[in-house]
Amino acid sequence: MMSNITAINAGVSGIQRGMAIAEKSAATIASTGNSTSGDPAAVAEPLVELMMARLQVEASAKVVETVSETIGTLIDTTA
């Protein structure tokens, strides 16, 4: 049971990290869009980081979902 709690904590932590990266990247993109330079290359890195953050959140959510299903199965089996 302890490993399930650890896995859920890791999943939630991954979601939080991904969201923080996404917020930072979005802010960078927004501020770059407001600049007068208009250099499209300036948004390339934050866009890639935003996509990576999305993947991190999706993967972490899958971890939480899988652990939740496993716990549900264990409860159903023991009931």
Secondary structure, 3 states (H helix, E strand, C coil): CHHHHHHHHHHHHHHHHHHHHHHHHHHHHHHHHCCCCCCHHHHHHHHHHHHHHHHHHHHHHHHHHHHHHHHHHHHHHHC
